[in-house]
Structures are given as C-alpha cells and as structure tokens.
Amino acid sequence: MHMQFNENPDNNYFFSQPHQPFFVLAFVNAIVMMLVFMLAYKGTIYIAIPSTVFHVYGLTYLLFTPAFFGFLFTTFPRFASTPTIPKKVYMQIFGFFYMGAALFILGSIVSPIFSGIGMLMVFGGHFSGMLVLRTIYKTTKMEDKHDIFWILTAMKLGVFAHLLFIIGQFFYASFIGFATEIAIYLYLFLLTFSVAQRMVPFFSHCIIDKNMLLLKVVFWLLVGHILLEGIYPGASFIVDLGLAALIGRELLRWKLPFPNPNPLLMVLHIALYWVPLAFLLGGLSSLVTMLSGINFLALNIHLLTLGFVFTILIGFGTRVTLGHSGNKMQADKWTTYLFYATQLIVILRLLVSFSAAFGWNFMILFDITVTAWVLLLSIWAYRFFPVLISGKKLT
C-alpha cells in the first residue's frame, strides 16, 4: 500500500481536485483489504482482529468513506452554492485517511494496537470531513436545503457509527452489530440514496415533482429496521418489504428511460433498481431466517451495498473522473464492460448467499466472487488512475 505523496502538493496535479487523491486511496484500500480478508477468512493468514470486523469496518470507512468525501468535497459546495473547499483543508483530511488506512491494514496483521491507532486516525479524518460539510450547510444562503440536509445527516450518523465501531472493537464488543446496522442503513445507504434521488433524474432529463416526504419516510423506516433487528434478528423483514414497495413505486414514478443507450446513465439506473430488489429479497431472506434459522450470509446487506452503493459509486466515480479531467463525458467499450461486470459480481455474491442457505460448499464461489471484485477494481484503477493522477486524456 505504498504510494509516494512526498512531492509538493501545491504544484501537483494529483492533489489539484479533492476527488483525485480520495478516489485513488479508496480503490487501493479496497483491493488490499479484499485480498487480506479472503486470505484471513480462509485461514491462510492470521489477522489480529476478527475477519468480519476487518471486512465491514474496512469497506465502510476505508473504501466508501474516502470515495464519498472525494465526491462530496467536489459537489457539495456546488449543491449549496458556496465557494470550493481550500486544498489545505481537504489535504489535511486526506492525510488522516491515508495514514490511518495504512496503520489499520498493517496493524491488523501485526498488532491490534496499530490497527486501533489507525482506526482513531481514520475517525479523525471522518469527523473533520463531516465538520467541513456542516460548515458549508450552515453558511449556504440557499433556501432549499432539503437534499444537503439529508446528505449531512447521513454523514453525521456515519461518524456516530464509526465511534461505536471503535468502542465495540476495544471496549464493548456488543456495539459492533449495532454499529454495523447504523453504518449500512443510515450511513452508506441513506447518503447514497440522498445523492441519487437528486442527481439521477437530473442527469436523465426526467422532469418530476420532487417528493419532499420521501427521504423523511425512508429515514424513519430505516430506523424501524434497526430497532426491530435489535429486538429480534430477522424481525425487520416487514420494514424491508415496506421499503421495497415505497422505493419501487417512487422509481416507477420517475419514468427513467430504461434501458438507456448511454452506459453512464444505464449504470446509475441499474443501481437504483437494485434498491427495491435488495429490500425485497433481504426482507424475504430475513423472514426465512427468523422462521427456520437458515443463514443467508448477510444477503440483504450485500445486495444493498454491492448492488446499489458500489454500483452507483462506480457510475458517479467514473462520471466525476471523466468530467473533471477534460475528457469526453462518454463511456468507451472497456468502461461499459466494467459497468456490466459490477452486476456480475452482485449476482455472484447472491449465489454465495443461496449456496450457504442450501448447505452447499460456498467457498469456491466465495473465492471466485472476491477474485472477480479485485479484478474489477484493478481494471478500473488501470484505466482511470492515470486520469486521476496526471490528467491523462483518454482516446
């Protein structure tokens, strides 16, 4: 995970826009962490913290969170009609994430003390980044703060879940499950959906009457999901089925042009359609688990995070990378293949869950899924890192 960042950032293209270093760090973290997780889960290597905690914490706060800040530090000031974020500010936060990620990953192999220091550094970056967004929210003169309110709310809840993770890891292990639920539903999903419901119809040139109640209803249903899971595992199925119906109906109301000939739009539409499907299948699997004890290996969480959050991250990440580097806003053949490959990975992960539920040996499928995911991330990096690092013009 060694990257040279010792050049003067004031004269370095790589640091000239916030999304560039944050996106690169997020993808490098993801590749390294998935390889370590696969080896640890199979028992090939020993890590000093539980492999599932490493997996959930690492992907939430070392992949998605830096990627979120890369996107939001670029777009949040535009949403709020405020000045851009100074380089000095976002570089300090990037430094926390970079050093924290290195310590967390290396520390998980060497000593939990180092991984703990890494978690604290990443938390410092997360908290500082949230304060930057909060300042923008408080200083904007815009009257309509609806969307940025929910984006900021989700980010605050992500910081809260982050704190619970650290407490759970080192002082009170029972907090880990609660932290995971908040991180997945009230942070990763709520933040991504808050951005998507604003941006995707706009990009798709769909003129719709904005549903001002949507995010509020979704928020309280997600709170209900977490509370029900805390009372009895699987009891949240009723809320999940309600979310599937509510969001599915809303997406139909938008009348998104699907299938779309533009791959950059198509991938965003596919990501959104995963949301009701993820809640539907997640709710049904939770019901089956509650009645029979059959284990679906967190099918609900993986469909939501891979099908929706990760797919839309690839879609938005590619758009921002192209649009802010002077490249044409179009997906070439390889980029289009990458978009479809993300869907193959979601389906493979779905098959892993069903294999586990039916009592089959799912480890071969698990290996294939992780390998495919790492390969996808590596190909995206090979294609777009030169654009992010040096501003390469793609032909």
C-alpha positions in Angstrom: 0.0 0.0 0.0 3.0 2.3 -0.6 2.2 5.4 -2.5 4.6 8.4 -3.0 2.9 11.6 -1.8 6.1 13.5 -0.8 6.1 15.9 -3.7 4.9 19.5 -3.0 1.1 19.2 -3.2 0.9 22.8 -4.2 2.4 22.0 -7.7 1.0 18.5 -8.1 -1.9 17.8 -10.5 -2.8 14.8 -8.4 -3.9 17.0 -5.5 -5.5 19.7 -7.6 -9.0 18.5 -7.0 -10.3 16.6 -3.9 -11.8 13.7 -5.8 -8.4 12.6 -7.2 -6.4 11.5 -4.2 -9.5 10.3 -2.3 -10.7 8.1 -5.2 -7.2 6.6 -5.7 -6.9 5.9 -1.9 -10.3 4.3 -1.8 -9.6 1.9 -4.6 -6.2 0.9 -3.4 -7.6 0.3 0.1 -10.4 -1.9 -1.4 -8.0 -4.1 -3.4 -5.6 -4.6 -0.5 -8.4 -5.2 2.1 -10.3 -7.7 0.0 -7.2 -9.8 -0.6 -6.4 -9.7 3.1 -10.0 -10.6 4.0 -10.1 -13.5 1.6 -6.9 -15.0 3.0 -8.0 -14.4 6.6 -11.5 -15.8 6.1 -10.0 -19.0 4.5 -7.5 -19.3 7.4 -4.5 -18.8 5.1 -3.2 -15.9 7.2 -3.9 -14.7 10.7 -5.1 -11.2 11.4 -5.3 -9.7 14.9 -8.9 -8.6 14.7 -12.0 -10.7 13.7 -12.1 -11.1 9.9 -15.8 -10.0 9.7 -15.0 -6.8 11.7 -12.0 -6.1 9.4 -14.3 -6.6 6.3 -17.2 -4.4 7.5 -15.1 -1.7 9.0 -12.6 -1.6 6.2 -15.0 -1.4 3.3 -17.3 1.1 5.1 -14.6 3.5 6.3 -11.6 2.9 4.0 -13.4 2.3 0.7 -16.8 4.0 0.8 -16.0 6.9 3.1 -12.9 8.3 1.3 -14.8 7.8 -2.0 -17.8 9.7 -0.5 -15.6 12.6 0.6 -13.9 12.7 -2.8 -17.3 13.1 -4.4 -18.8 15.4 -1.8 -15.9 17.7 -1.5 -16.2 18.3 -5.2 -20.0 18.5 -5.5 -21.4 19.6 -2.0 -20.2 23.2 -2.4 -22.0 23.2 -5.8 -25.2 21.8 -4.3 -25.0 24.6 -1.7 -23.7 27.4 -4.0 -20.7 28.1 -1.7 -17.0 28.5 -2.6 -14.9 25.4 -3.3 -13.1 23.8 -0.4 -9.5 25.0 0.0 -6.8 22.5 -0.9 -5.2 22.8 2.5 -8.4 21.7 4.2 -9.1 18.6 2.1 -5.4 17.6 2.1 -5.3 17.5 5.9 -8.3 15.2 5.9 -6.8 13.1 3.2 -3.6 12.7 5.3 -5.7 11.3 8.2 -7.3 8.7 5.9 -4.0 7.8 4.2 -2.0 7.3 7.4 -5.0 5.7 9.2 -5.7 3.2 6.4 -2.0 2.1 6.3 -1.9 1.6 10.1 -5.2 -0.2 10.2 -4.4 -2.7 7.4 -0.8 -3.3 8.5 -1.8 -3.3 12.2 -4.5 -5.9 11.6 -1.6 -8.3 10.5 0.9 -7.2 13.1 -0.9 -6.0 16.2 -4.3 -4.7 17.2 -2.7 -1.7 18.9 -1.6 -0.4 15.5 -4.9 -1.1 13.9 -6.6 0.8 16.8 -4.4 3.8 16.2 -5.3 3.5 12.5 -9.0 3.5 13.3 -8.6 6.6 15.5 -6.8 8.4 12.7 -9.4 7.4 10.1 -12.1 8.6 12.6 -10.3 11.9 12.9 -10.4 12.3 9.2 -14.1 11.3 9.0 -15.1 13.7 11.8 -13.1 16.6 10.3 -14.7 15.9 6.9 -18.2 15.9 8.4 -17.4 19.3 10.1 -16.4 20.8 6.7 -19.7 19.7 5.2 -21.5 21.0 8.2 -19.9 24.4 7.8 -21.0 24.5 4.2 -24.5 23.6 5.2 -24.6 26.4 7.8 -23.1 29.1 5.5 -25.2 28.5 2.4 -27.7 31.2 1.5 -29.9 28.7 -0.4 -33.5 28.4 0.8 -33.9 24.8 -0.4 -31.6 22.8 1.9 -33.6 19.6 1.7 -31.1 17.4 -0.1 -28.0 18.7 1.6 -29.7 18.3 5.0 -30.2 14.6 4.4 -26.7 14.1 3.0 -25.2 15.8 6.1 -27.5 13.9 8.4 -26.3 10.6 6.9 -22.7 11.6 7.2 -23.2 12.5 10.9 -24.8 9.1 11.5 -21.8 7.6 9.8 -19.5 9.3 12.3 -21.6 8.1 15.2 -21.5 4.5 13.8 -17.7 4.9 13.4 -17.3 5.8 17.1 -19.4 2.8 18.1 -17.2 0.6 16.0 -14.1 1.8 17.8 -15.8 1.4 21.2 -17.1 -2.1 20.2 -13.7 -3.2 18.9 -11.7 -2.3 22.1 -14.2 -2.0 25.0 -17.6 -3.5 24.4 -18.0 -6.0 21.6 -21.8 -5.9 21.6 -21.7 -2.5 20.0 -20.3 -4.0 16.7 -23.6 -5.3 15.5 -25.4 -2.1 16.3 -22.6 0.0 14.6 -22.8 -2.2 11.5 -26.6 -1.7 11.2 -26.3 2.1 11.5 -23.3 2.2 9.2 -25.1 0.2 6.4 -28.6 1.6 6.5 -28.4 5.1 8.0 -25.0 6.0 6.6 -24.0 4.2 3.4 -27.5 3.6 2.0 -29.1 6.9 3.2 -26.3 9.1 2.0 -26.0 7.4 -1.4 -29.8 7.4 -1.9 -30.0 11.1 -0.9 -27.5 11.9 -3.6 -29.0 9.6 -6.2 -32.6 10.8 -5.8 -31.3 14.3 -6.6 -28.8 13.6 -9.3 -30.0 10.6 -11.4 -33.3 12.1 -12.5 -31.4 15.4 -13.3 -28.8 13.6 -15.4 -31.6 11.6 -17.1 -33.5 14.7 -18.0 -36.6 13.5 -16.2 -38.9 16.3 -15.0 -40.6 15.1 -11.8 -42.4 16.8 -9.0 -40.0 16.4 -6.0 -41.3 14.1 -3.3 -40.3 16.1 -0.2 -41.5 13.4 2.2 -39.6 10.6 0.5 -36.3 10.8 2.4 -38.0 11.5 5.7 -40.2 8.4 5.4 -37.2 6.3 4.2 -35.2 7.5 7.2 -37.8 6.5 9.8 -38.4 3.2 8.1 -34.6 2.5 8.3 -34.7 3.5 12.0 -37.5 0.9 12.4 -35.4 -1.7 10.6 -32.5 -1.2 13.1 -34.8 -1.2 16.1 -36.5 -4.4 15.0 -33.2 -6.1 14.3 -32.1 -5.2 17.8 -35.3 -6.7 19.4 -35.2 -9.9 17.3 -32.9 -10.8 14.4 -34.9 -11.1 11.2 -37.9 -9.1 12.6 -37.0 -6.2 10.3 -38.5 -8.1 7.3 -41.8 -6.2 7.5 -40.0 -2.9 7.2 -37.8 -4.1 4.4 -40.8 -5.2 2.4 -42.4 -1.8 3.0 -39.2 0.0 1.8 -39.2 -2.2 -1.3 -42.7 -1.2 -2.1 -42.2 2.5 -1.3 -39.0 3.0 -3.3 -40.1 0.7 -6.1 -43.2 2.9 -6.6 -41.1 6.0 -6.4 -38.7 4.8 -9.1 -41.7 3.9 -11.4 -43.0 7.5 -10.9 -39.7 8.9 -12.2 -40.1 7.1 -15.5 -36.4 6.7 -16.0 -35.6 5.9 -19.7 -34.6 2.3 -19.3 -32.8 0.6 -20.9 -30.7 3.6 -21.7 -28.3 3.7 -24.7 -25.9 5.9 -22.6 -23.8 3.5 -20.4 -23.1 6.3 -17.9 -26.8 6.7 -17.3 -27.6 3.0 -17.6 -25.3 2.0 -14.7 -27.0 4.6 -12.5 -30.5 3.3 -13.4 -29.4 -0.3 -12.7 -28.0 0.7 -9.3 -31.3 2.3 -8.4 -33.4 -0.7 -9.5 -31.3 -2.8 -7.1 -32.7 -0.9 -4.2 -36.3 -2.3 -4.1 -34.9 -5.7 -5.2 -32.4 -5.7 -2.3 -35.0 -4.8 0.2 -37.5 -7.4 -1.2 -35.0 -10.3 -1.2 -33.5 -9.1 2.0 -36.9 -9.0 3.7 -37.8 -12.4 2.4 -34.5 -13.9 3.5 -34.8 -12.3 6.9 -38.3 -13.9 7.3 -37.0 -17.3 6.3 -34.1 -16.9 8.7 -36.4 -16.0 11.6 -38.7 -18.9 10.9 -36.1 -21.6 10.1 -32.7 -20.4 11.3 -31.3 -20.8 7.7 -28.2 -18.5 7.3 -28.1 -16.4 4.1 -24.7 -14.9 4.9 -25.9 -11.2 5.1 -27.6 -11.4 1.7 -29.6 -8.2 2.5 -26.5 -6.1 3.3 -24.5 -7.3 0.3 -27.3 -6.7 -2.2 -27.7 -3.2 -0.9 -24.0 -2.3 -0.6 -22.9 -4.1 -3.8 -26.0 -3.7 -6.0 -26.8 -0.1 -5.1 -24.0 1.7 -3.2 -21.0 0.1 -5.0 -22.6 0.2 -8.5 -23.6 3.9 -8.1 -20.1 4.6 -6.7 -18.6 3.2 -9.9 -21.1 5.2 -12.0 -20.7 8.5 -10.3 -16.9 8.0 -9.8 -16.4 7.4 -13.5 -18.6 10.5 -14.4 -16.6 12.8 -12.0 -13.3 11.4 -13.1 -14.1 12.0 -16.8 -15.9 15.3 -16.3 -13.3 17.0 -14.2 -10.3 16.0 -16.3 -11.4 17.5 -19.6 -12.2 14.0 -21.1 -15.4 13.4 -23.1 -18.4 12.5 -20.9 -18.9 9.1 -22.5 -18.1 5.5 -21.6 -15.9 3.6 -24.1 -16.1 -0.1 -24.7 -13.9 -1.1 -21.7 -15.8 1.2 -19.3 -19.1 -0.2 -20.4 -17.8 -3.7 -19.8 -16.7 -2.6 -16.3 -20.2 -1.4 -15.6 -21.7 -4.7 -16.6 -19.0 -6.6 -14.7 -20.2 -4.9 -11.5 -23.6 -6.6 -12.0 -21.9 -10.0 -12.5 -20.2 -9.5 -9.1 -23.6 -8.7 -7.4 -25.1 -11.9 -8.9 -22.1 -14.0 -7.9 -22.5 -12.7 -4.3 -26.2 -13.5 -4.4 -25.3 -17.1 -5.4 -22.8 -17.3 -2.5 -25.7 -16.5 -0.1 -28.0 -19.1 -1.7 -25.3 -21.7 -1.7 -24.8 -21.1 2.1 -28.5 -21.3 2.7 -28.8 -24.6 0.8 -25.9 -26.0 2.8 -23.6 -26.3 -0.3 -19.9 -25.6 -0.2 -19.8 -21.9 -1.0 -16.1 -21.3 -0.6 -15.3 -21.9 -4.3 -18.0 -19.3 -5.3 -16.6 -17.0 -2.5 -13.1 -17.2 -4.0 -14.5 -16.5 -7.5 -16.5 -13.6 -6.2 -13.7 -11.9 -4.3 -11.2 -12.5 -7.2 -13.7 -11.0 -9.7 -14.2 -8.0 -7.4 -10.5 -7.4 -7.0 -10.0 -7.8 -10.8 -12.8 -5.3 -11.5 -11.3 -2.7 -9.1 -7.8 -3.3 -10.6 -9.0 -2.8 -14.2 -10.9 0.4 -13.2 -7.7 1.6 -11.5 -5.6 0.7 -14.6 -8.0 2.6 -16.8 -8.7 5.7 -14.6 -5.7 6.1 -12.2 -3.7 7.8 -15.0 -6.6 10.3 -15.4 -6.8 11.0 -11.7 -3.0 11.2 -11.1 -1.8 13.0 -14.1 -4.9 14.2 -16.1 -4.4 11.7 -18.9 -6.6 12.3 -21.9 -8.4 9.1 -22.9 -8.9 8.4 -26.7 
